[in-house]
Amino acid sequence: MAIPTFLEVMLPFVELTADGVEHQLQQTISDLADHFHLTDAERVQLLPSGFQATFTNRVAWASTHLRKAGLLERT
């Protein structure tokens, strides 16, 4: 499977965090990677800059958009 776009990450992200419990970002990234059945190679694939994992970046962008929409809160 290809690494999902940040748009594809948004709904599972909301569903994962809808329980009202605080979630650590690293655990959320791992849980979402499991949800999308990403391989180990896909989980560590880097952006062209070489500084961040592509999937981590997409989860971060999804988080940013969800916070701006008022659907997610940083604690």
Secondary structure, DSSP 4 states (H G I P E B T S, - for coil): -PPPPHHHHHHHHHHHHTTSS---HHHHHHHHHHHTT--HHHHHPBPTTSSSBHHHHHHHHHHHHHHHTTS----
